[in-house]
């Protein structure tokens, strides 16, 4: 994955977390977003 794809997926996950219904769903999405953010920081 390149930087643009990671950034796009990260923003999509944050948007999904904003409209999520349950606490577990929000936490899961935020954890996935955090993993992507760490990839962004490591690569660039």
Beta strands, then each sheet from edge to edge (+ up, - down):
end
